[in-house]
Amino acid sequence: MESPAVTFTLAYVVFAVCFVFPPDEVRSAGLTVQSLLAGWLGSEDAAFVQYHLRRSTGTLLAHSLLPLGYYLGMCFAAPEKHLCFFYLASEGWKTFFFFAVLLPAVTSALAYYWSRKGWNNHPLARTLAVHALPQSGWRAVASSINMEFRRIDKFATGAPGARVIVTDTWVIKVTTYCLHVAQQQDIHLTVTDSRQHELSPDSNMPVQFLTIRVASINPYVKAFDIRLNSTEYGELREKLRAPISNAANVVIHQSLSDLFLETFTSLVEINQAYSLPSNQELEPCIGCMQTNANIKLIKNCQEPNEGECQQCYCRPMWCLTCMGKWFASRQDQQHPETWLSSQVPCPTCRAKFCILDVCMIR
């Protein structure tokens, strides 16, 4: 492909990825299926289930048009390929055009089938029908979900393409094309995985994400995973009736200080170590008295007479955990993004130090 075709292809790939998985900037600009079809979708608060019946259908239709959009764009980006005249195009482009037209045609037929009989054929309607009582149908379940979603005490978290909603009766996971629904009284929840990230793109702070498996005793309800920030774990537990088991023995950090302490420890462990003189013995940490002191403050971040940090001449008196807690306690709680780069005074002599100055004793 020549330069204009390559440029258009790269630009269209970026556009397609942002359209299918919209970042915050794209959402704020209104370039999402929910924004473009807002008039047809209606209000999520007024009719949650009906909104997602239409949203999932509209999303599938919109995404199916992306290959055809690429072909039409290439008609102008690469006129020498004669794509505007189907009979002059190469066999490869003819095949691509065939599938680009077939895909939205099939999804349109599928969308029409789903919408028949008041959306009775939609996969979400069938999912809800599993939870219906013998003398009722999926609409009764939808009415219950709609009513509970309108309450202000529900638990809701996550991006629009991976939201988790917990009401008094239901646990719901909203994905791009479908909804997973389970009834609270039927489920077992298990923490299966934990991912620790040193920096969150939103807050520039360490963050821990938990993966929780939601399994129902109802054989017709497929198990699914929900993912959330560990700081939201306590709020989730308050809303759930069933306990959450920790099969993977994951250490859950439910506060910002817990997350910071984890990161503080990992950063200090890669700092330059301090060799204890042979004639000096370690004493118990004066902060907890549970373990021996195991860190020494030595200015390593800059030259001795440069910067705000100062040389500390105290003997080792603190353990790593207590020093990390002291460091966190001296931070501005309203600006956690500054914690890792800040300086605090030594708890004993008040000499300023930063994380780079905390050395483990070897």
Buried (B, 14 or more C-beta within 10 A) or exposed (E): EEEBBEEBBEEBEEBBEBBBEBEEEBBEEEBBBBBBBEEEBBEBEEBBBBBBBBBBBBBBBBBBBBBBBBBBBBBEBBEEBBBEEEEEBEEEBEEBBEEBEEBBEEBBEBBEEBBEEEBBBBBBBEBBBBBBEEEEEBBBBBEBBBEBBBEEEBBBBBEBBBBBBBBEBBBBBBBBEBBBBBBBEBBBBBBBBBEBEEEBEEEBBBBBBBBBBBBBEEEEBEEBBBBBBBBBBEBBBEBBEBEBEBEEEBEBBBEBBBBBBBBBBEBBEEBEEBEBEEEEEBEEBEBEEEBEBBBBBBBBBEEEEEEEBBBBEEEBBBBBBBBBBBBBEEBEEEEBEEBBEBBBBBBBEEBBBBBBBBBBBE
